[in-house]
Amino acid sequence: MTQIPMQLLRRHLLLGGAALFAPASALGQGAPRTGTLKVAFLGLDTADPHRHTGSIAVQQVYVEGLTSIADDGTVKPFLATSWEISPDGRRYEFKIREGVRFHNGRLLTAEDVRANAVRVRDQVRGGWLSAPMRLVDSLEAPDARTFVMTMKEPYGPLLNLLSELWIVAPESEGWAQTIRQPIGTGPFRFGRWQPNVSFHAPAFAQYWQAGLPRVEAVEFSLRDEADLSLALRAGDLHIGRIGYDKLASVRADPNLEVQFMKDTTWWFWSFNNRNPRPPFNDIRVRQAVSFMLDKPAFMRFVAGEAGTVTNQMAAPGQFYWDKAMHDADAHAAPNETRAHALLREAGVNPANTPCRIVSWQSAYTKIAVQAMRKLGFQVEHLALDDIGAQRRLGQYDWDLAPFSSGPRADIFLRFVRLMSDGPNVGLWGGTRDSEFDRLVRAAIAAVDLNERRRLYLAAWQRAMDNYYTVVIGHAPEPIANRREVTGYSPGFTWGQHRVDGGLAFGALTARG
């Protein structure tokens, strides 16, 4: 997860943002929009862009933020053309792009941006932006083109996180409670939504980037389908995520091509940290369970040659990954003998001990189940859909939870999931550790990047020492598209609209 050093962000002026956007001729200005892109990524859990729990793949085609996460993970201007940060890292002044229209035709102003920030600060609890919004000292719009955000203390991830402070017209239906019909500024409009079935978004004719979008509409399949490769081959989908087990067959199809996300998905298993049942509250039992996990076999199963084993939330080679910590991983390879010895030391007879595992309905979860059964535990496995798993995790009546988590706009969005007041904490066992919280808060307040890295690594070492969550490894997610799709490429995160690519750049061409 790349970050720009603070000294380079003090003054980020890019000639009104023009350098980032291709000339209209390059995007085919004047060429008629043709066809509907049919795609499948992740679901849409709410129509309210401020209350989502991870559905950025759909949201970002109809709403936009001040900033955008580019292909290389760096922060670029979007609805803001530039920003200036005070030397103490507390005051952010943004210049709002001129000529941007909401989908109802009204021009965007700095007051609209301020109203959205106020709404998220005052009305949204437990979301991605709840942590920084608690640190807001003031929100101002001194004129139509200037938005000023002053923090109580420095907040390093702010520019990255503002890529998901999506701007919605305050006149959107449901603004005072839950937005039902969002009016955004994106290249596509909020159209027909059938939850868990489909979402149809027609092109916005007055979109501010000339020549975009290049199709008449985009239609998302929201069905929870394990294998999308058949629909891609049949032409029922143009773009979709595929499993690693389908890579070879998809690559062999002359009508399909494979691209990869720029950041990684990571796999892990969490212990119940909120209300652990004996003997899983014993660190020796957690160590024993972790020694049974065959990380290399697991990563080969889920990602083939694309998988990388590690013990950290950052992937090998990224700024927040540490080689010494990686090399010291006691669980890099399984050790069944050591696992049984630890159980004996803890006085645990696994044959008399139930172990409840909660997971999604994913094939890789069977590896965790098999490992626990091999260790001798009496396993009860609850394989649930996404909503069912979230609900069951929140009951904290389980012992082990193998899951995965996708790319994020900033490393903080991984660390925050282990904080006492973080969003969706169930996947990480509902950790409550005031020292971990303190270290993460100190990291995000650090202006110096190296100091921020040191503090993040100290927090992660604490998480590893207490076996809150055991990281298995990383791999970039594969995305397949039909070859009649041109101009599309996946980005750093699951967001399907960004400053330098996404669905708005995709076009459909006839194949001979």
C-alpha atoms as one frame of an Amber mdcrd trajectory, in Angstrom:
protein
   0.000   0.000   0.000   2.009   2.935  -1.273   1.890   6.276   0.479   3.330
   9.628  -0.591   5.778  11.115   1.927   4.227  14.031   3.809   6.732  16.540
   2.488   5.530  15.806  -1.041   1.921  16.317   0.002   2.354  19.724   1.631
   1.348  21.376  -1.564  -0.205  19.188  -4.243  -1.080  21.425  -7.171  -1.498
  19.792 -10.546  -2.498  22.602 -12.875  -6.140  22.234 -11.926  -5.839  18.462
 -12.218  -5.432  18.647 -15.999  -2.247  16.587 -15.963  -4.144  13.602 -14.611
  -6.896  13.472 -17.187  -6.486  12.382 -20.766  -7.434  14.921 -23.446 -10.952
  14.577 -24.717  -9.734  13.432 -28.137  -7.864  10.539 -26.530 -11.081   9.372
 -24.897 -13.094   9.550 -28.048 -15.073  12.747 -27.416 -17.993  12.848 -29.789
 -18.006   9.083 -30.325 -21.407   7.642 -29.470 -21.729   5.551 -26.348 -22.611
   1.998 -27.255 -23.719  -1.032 -25.316 -24.060  -2.066 -21.694 -21.086  -3.434
 -19.790 -22.163  -6.467 -17.763 -19.929  -7.035 -14.775 -19.721  -8.954 -11.502
 -17.460  -8.111  -8.572 -18.796  -7.614  -5.062 -22.322  -6.884  -3.826 -24.150
  -3.708  -2.902 -25.201  -3.686   0.745 -26.854  -0.268   0.942 -27.956   2.613
  -1.279 -26.410   5.035   1.239 -22.788   5.642   0.189 -21.873   6.800   3.706
 -23.072   3.608   5.371 -21.483   0.881   3.267 -19.547  -2.006   4.810 -17.248
  -2.700   1.885 -19.305  -2.492  -1.323 -17.005  -0.009  -3.053 -16.991  -1.910
  -6.358 -20.540  -0.716  -7.072 -20.720   2.555  -5.139 -17.863   4.257  -6.927
 -19.478   4.312 -10.351 -22.084   6.858  -9.215 -20.320   8.757  -6.418 -16.844
  10.283  -6.219 -14.492  11.619  -3.541 -12.109  14.520  -3.227  -9.204  12.155
  -3.824  -8.660   8.960  -5.779  -6.375   5.977  -5.256  -4.385   5.549  -8.448
  -3.104   2.275  -9.899   0.142   2.515  -7.925  -1.665   3.111  -4.610  -0.790
   6.801  -4.401  -3.316   9.572  -3.748  -4.366  11.783  -6.672  -6.803  14.721
  -7.006 -10.359  13.934  -8.089 -13.237  16.248  -7.103 -10.520  18.346  -5.502
  -8.002  19.723  -7.991  -5.377  20.401  -5.327  -4.779  20.566  -1.588  -2.429
  22.214   0.848  -1.500  20.787   4.265  -0.264  22.934   7.145   3.230  22.220
   8.514   1.773  20.666  11.676  -0.293  18.215   9.589  -3.637  19.370  11.015
  -5.177  21.768   8.488  -6.170  20.593   4.987  -7.345  23.115   2.403  -8.904
  21.665  -0.755  -9.721  23.452  -4.004 -12.948  22.033  -5.426 -13.100  21.279
  -9.130 -15.224  23.654 -11.217 -17.845  22.478 -13.676 -18.751  19.252 -11.856
 -22.478  18.522 -11.902 -24.615  16.283  -9.767 -26.898  13.880 -11.587 -29.804
  16.324 -11.127 -27.830  18.947 -13.087 -26.815  21.153 -10.149 -23.198  22.305
  -9.887 -21.046  20.955  -7.063 -19.857  23.495  -4.468 -17.586  23.408  -1.440
 -20.672  23.656   0.788 -21.870  20.316  -0.626 -18.550  18.755   0.374 -18.811
  20.270   3.855 -22.387  18.985   4.241 -21.270  15.443   3.400 -18.396  15.594
   5.877 -20.765  16.886   8.576 -23.252  14.090   7.840 -20.594  11.387   8.140
 -19.196  12.963  11.312 -22.553  13.393  13.043 -24.695  10.512  11.755 -22.491
   7.563  10.783 -21.148   5.237  13.462 -18.751   2.349  12.983 -17.942   2.959
   9.301 -14.613   3.362   7.534 -14.460   7.092   8.277 -15.704   7.059  11.869
 -12.176   7.180  13.344 -10.931  10.277  11.471 -14.253  12.046  11.857 -13.943
  11.835  15.645 -10.735  13.857  15.305 -12.275  16.657  13.229 -11.961  20.057
  14.890 -13.771  22.092  12.234 -15.250  21.849   8.728 -15.503  25.054   6.702
 -16.448  26.231   3.211 -15.224  29.857   3.110 -16.161  30.164  -0.576 -17.714
  28.081  -3.335 -14.410  26.493  -4.381 -12.629  26.026  -1.023 -13.174  23.347
   1.606 -11.120  23.395   4.811 -10.834  20.436   7.174  -8.984  21.003  10.458
  -8.062  18.044  12.640  -7.467  18.025  16.396  -4.190  16.216  15.757  -2.258
  15.010  12.698  -3.949  12.147  10.875  -1.657  10.464   8.374  -4.157   8.342
   6.387  -6.634  11.183   5.829  -5.996  11.841   2.126  -6.245   8.116   1.351
  -9.445   7.730   3.364 -11.068  10.760   1.740 -11.160   8.721  -1.475 -14.125
   6.998   0.214 -15.834  10.119   1.566 -18.213  10.033  -1.352 -20.000  13.252
  -2.183 -23.777  13.065  -2.506 -26.174  15.952  -3.153 -27.823  16.867   0.189
 -31.197  16.924  -1.580 -30.887  13.131  -2.135 -33.932  11.235  -0.902 -33.374
   9.988   2.648 -30.490  12.371   3.446 -31.705  12.952   7.019 -31.810   9.217
   7.798 -30.699   6.615   5.227 -30.186   7.698   1.634 -32.421   5.691  -0.691
 -31.785   7.438  -4.003 -28.259   8.914  -4.038 -27.560  11.804  -6.389 -23.848
  11.651  -7.107 -21.353  13.089  -9.589 -19.994   9.855 -11.087 -19.951   8.735
 -14.719 -23.042   6.583 -14.126 -26.291   7.341 -12.301 -27.975   5.353  -9.543
 -30.544   3.369 -11.515 -32.463   0.163 -10.840 -31.344  -1.810  -7.811 -32.644
  -5.292  -7.033 -30.786  -6.353  -3.862 -28.792  -9.567  -4.305 -29.839  -9.694
  -7.961 -28.657  -6.759 -10.081 -27.873  -3.060 -10.260 -28.311  -1.079 -13.495
 -26.545   2.293 -13.805 -27.147   4.412 -16.939 -24.483   6.801 -18.235 -24.522
  10.407 -17.013 -24.551  12.626 -20.101 -23.158  15.681 -18.254 -20.226  13.915
 -16.621 -17.318  16.296 -16.064 -14.584  14.168 -17.706 -14.986  14.718 -21.442
 -15.592  11.570 -23.452 -16.561   9.452 -20.438 -18.225   7.111 -19.890 -17.783
   5.185 -23.117 -20.801   2.889 -22.788 -24.518   3.568 -22.409 -24.780   1.777
 -19.066 -23.142  -0.657 -16.703 -25.030  -3.551 -15.139 -23.732  -5.369 -12.051
 -24.726  -8.907 -11.221 -25.156  -9.010  -7.437 -25.802 -12.741  -7.190 -23.448
 -14.680  -4.957 -22.033 -16.993  -7.613 -18.917 -19.027  -6.868 -17.862 -19.473
 -10.519 -18.266 -16.624 -12.992 -16.054 -18.134 -15.680 -18.970 -19.875 -17.419
 -20.904 -16.603 -17.716 -17.780 -14.902 -19.076 -17.275 -17.617 -21.683 -20.927
 -17.472 -22.736 -20.822 -13.691 -23.104 -23.385 -13.152 -20.331 -20.708 -11.139
 -18.516 -18.051  -8.868 -19.955 -15.915  -8.446 -16.804 -15.827 -10.439 -13.584
 -13.703 -11.756 -10.754 -12.590 -15.350 -11.131 -11.146 -17.943  -8.809  -7.486
 -18.905  -8.994  -8.602 -22.424  -9.830 -10.115 -21.086 -13.067  -7.007 -19.197
 -14.247  -5.682 -21.898 -16.567  -8.993 -22.527 -18.311  -9.770 -18.815 -18.672
  -6.324 -18.100 -20.100  -6.847 -20.908 -22.599 -10.013 -19.251 -23.940  -9.114
 -16.961 -26.890 -12.119 -14.756 -26.124 -10.944 -13.932 -22.592  -7.985 -12.212
 -20.995  -6.837 -12.043 -17.350  -5.679  -8.998 -15.418  -4.822  -8.681 -11.729
  -5.721  -6.229  -8.987  -2.838  -3.911  -8.093  -3.067  -4.591  -4.338  -3.533
  -7.957  -2.649  -6.169  -9.969  -0.852  -4.940 -11.579   2.366  -6.088 -14.725
   4.160  -6.095 -15.248   7.924  -7.820 -17.037  10.747  -8.988 -15.280  13.857
  -9.656 -16.481  17.365 -12.616 -15.251  19.385 -11.031 -12.379  21.303 -14.203
 -10.739  22.603 -15.626 -13.709  24.518 -13.205 -16.663  24.169 -14.387 -20.028
  25.433 -11.916 -22.252  27.309  -9.499 -23.632  26.315  -9.148 -21.204  23.391
  -8.390 -18.363  25.797  -5.088 -20.143  26.603  -2.209 -18.800  24.496  -0.707
 -22.303  24.300  -3.856 -23.648  22.672  -3.834 -20.804  20.152  -0.200 -21.612
  19.388  -1.056 -25.291  18.980  -3.851 -24.493  16.543  -1.522 -22.207  14.579
   1.157 -24.912  14.337  -1.416 -27.137  12.614  -2.036 -24.595   9.871  -0.089
 -25.513   6.738   0.377 -22.035   5.275   2.182 -23.088   2.069  -0.471 -25.704
   1.272  -3.254 -23.249   2.059  -1.858 -20.572  -0.267  -1.266 -23.105  -3.048
  -4.877 -24.177  -2.693  -6.383 -20.672  -2.815  -4.003 -18.915  -5.217  -1.676
 -21.387  -6.886   1.580 -19.823  -7.976   0.217 -16.326  -7.299   0.125 -16.905
  -3.531   2.771 -15.704  -1.071   3.117 -16.912   2.519   3.729 -14.300   5.216
   2.632 -13.335   8.730   1.675  -9.693   8.172  -1.260  -7.615   6.890   1.025
  -5.895   4.379   2.240  -7.989   1.461   5.944  -8.735   0.977   7.734  -5.807
  -0.611   5.247  -3.166   0.543   6.355  -0.288   2.758   4.647  -1.566   5.910
   5.936  -5.131   5.557   8.974  -6.132   7.627  11.400  -8.820   6.463  12.819
  -9.576   9.920   9.312 -10.138  11.276   8.542 -12.321   8.264  11.690 -14.429
   8.716  10.832 -14.980  12.393   7.430 -16.540  11.600   7.167 -19.613  13.841
   4.226 -20.865  11.787   5.701 -20.542   8.305   5.516 -24.339   8.125   3.265
 -26.750  10.069   4.556 -28.615  13.125   2.079 -31.221  14.333   4.438 -32.581
  16.987   4.788 -29.155  18.550   1.018 -28.634  18.369   0.267 -31.815  20.352
   2.993 -31.004  22.893   1.437 -27.585  23.560  -2.001 -29.133  24.090  -0.544
 -31.587  26.605   1.240 -28.736  28.365  -2.075 -26.855  28.590  -3.837 -29.974
  29.923  -6.242 -30.089  26.976  -7.690 -33.296  25.584  -8.976 -32.282  22.135
 -11.132 -35.414  21.883 -13.309 -33.976  24.647 -13.168 -30.396  23.409 -15.680
 -28.853  20.958 -14.431 -26.299  18.447 -16.940 -24.155  16.568 -15.689 -22.718
  13.294 -17.612 -19.920  11.535 -16.804 -19.096   7.912 -18.096 -18.129   4.520
 -19.105 -20.854   2.093 -15.615 -20.930   0.607 -13.665 -24.054  -0.268 -10.520
 -22.897   1.539 -12.283 -22.997   4.907 -12.199 -26.800   4.718  -8.437 -26.632
   5.267  -9.004 -25.072   8.684 -11.687 -27.636   9.476  -9.428 -30.529   8.458
  -6.514 -29.151  10.494  -8.623 -28.936  13.649 -10.039 -32.411  13.152  -6.557
 -33.791  12.597  -5.510 -32.192  15.879  -8.359 -34.119  17.476 -10.959 -31.445
  18.261 -14.682 -32.093  17.934 -15.417 -29.655  15.126 -18.721 -27.952  14.392
 -18.438 -26.002  11.132 -20.961 -23.255  10.311 -20.447 -22.276   6.639 -22.687
 -19.251   5.999 -23.356 -16.615   3.374 -21.878 -13.146   3.899 -24.761 -11.691
   5.925 -25.220 -14.856   7.950 -21.516 -15.029   8.776 -21.440 -11.385   9.877
 -24.383 -11.958  12.202 -22.956 -15.133  13.701 -19.532 -13.585  14.199 -21.176
 -10.777  16.160 -22.611 -13.295  18.632 -19.092 -14.351  19.721 -20.148 -17.919
  20.473 -17.475 -19.455  18.234 -13.790 -20.353  18.516 -12.102 -19.991  15.133
 -12.892 -18.004  11.987 -10.956 -18.417   8.700 -11.583 -15.499   6.343 -10.015
 -13.236   3.747 -10.011  -9.477   3.193  -9.429  -7.508   0.027  -7.406  -4.460
  -1.009  -7.850  -1.216   0.914  -7.044   2.421   0.201  -4.639   2.635   3.155
  -2.931   0.218   5.560  -4.908   1.862   8.389  -8.074   0.297   6.957  -6.546
  -3.056   7.839  -5.296  -2.097  11.285  -8.579  -0.434  12.244 -10.369  -3.778
  11.980  -8.455  -4.959  15.065  -9.143  -1.815  17.089 -11.658  -1.922  19.929
 -14.044   0.434  18.123 -13.259  -0.572  14.535 -15.759  -1.527  11.801 -16.708
  -5.180  11.164 -14.495  -6.302  14.045 -16.086  -9.762  14.137 -13.909 -11.108
  11.320 -10.899 -10.392  13.534 -12.437 -11.758  16.708 -13.593  -8.494  18.263
 -10.200  -7.569  19.703 -10.195  -5.227  22.692  -6.641  -4.189  23.497  -6.024
  -0.649  24.709  -2.271  -0.863  24.039  -2.869  -2.007  20.452  -5.319   0.888
  20.053  -2.757   3.331  21.470  -0.027   2.193  19.093  -2.287   2.473  16.031
  -3.503   5.926  17.075   0.106   7.024  17.558   0.947   5.659  14.106  -1.755
   7.637  12.334  -0.731  10.787  14.216   2.917  10.414  13.174   3.910  12.886
  10.463   7.156  11.049   9.733   6.501   7.953   7.595   9.294   5.885   9.129
   7.978   6.560  12.624   4.484   5.651  11.459   5.830   2.392  10.088   7.628
   1.617  13.352   4.459   2.127  15.374   2.317   0.048  13.026   4.835  -2.787
  13.233   4.866  -2.562  17.042   1.077  -2.840  17.044   1.194  -5.825  14.719
   3.853  -7.542  16.839   1.487  -7.226  19.793  -1.348  -8.762  17.764   0.893
 -11.672  16.772   2.183 -12.207  20.322  -1.402 -12.509  21.577  -2.559 -14.615
  18.621  -5.552 -12.387  17.936  -5.301 -13.183  14.214  -2.872 -15.391  12.315
  -2.059 -14.212   8.794  -1.614 -16.981   6.229  -0.591 -15.104   3.086  -1.380
 -12.758   0.203  -2.255 -12.888  -3.499  -3.550 -10.379  -6.082  -7.125 -11.109
  -7.188  -7.555 -12.116 -10.855 -10.117 -10.301 -13.011 -11.176 -11.650 -16.409
 -12.698  -9.707 -19.262 -13.896 -10.552 -22.738 -11.646  -9.270 -25.483 -14.339
  -7.056 -26.972 -13.851  -4.891 -23.860 -11.191  -2.225 -24.423  -9.828   0.458
 -22.119 -10.681  -1.304 -18.858  -8.150  -2.279 -16.200  -8.608  -3.188 -12.511
  -7.199  -0.809  -9.944  -5.457  -0.825  -6.581  -8.709  -1.432  -4.688 -12.076
  -2.950  -5.632 -13.385   0.513  -6.537 -14.444   0.418 -10.187 -14.014   4.121
 -10.885 -10.843   6.088 -10.239  -8.762   8.906 -11.599  -6.772   6.738 -14.019
  -9.129   3.938 -15.003 -12.104   1.749 -14.291 -15.467   1.035 -15.885 -15.953
   4.574 -17.237 -12.933   3.984 -19.496 -14.233   0.656 -20.755 -15.723   0.359
 -24.226 -17.356  -2.442 -26.190 -16.102  -3.191 -29.677 -17.508  -5.588 -32.244
 -15.543  -8.796 -32.727 -15.214 -10.300 -36.116
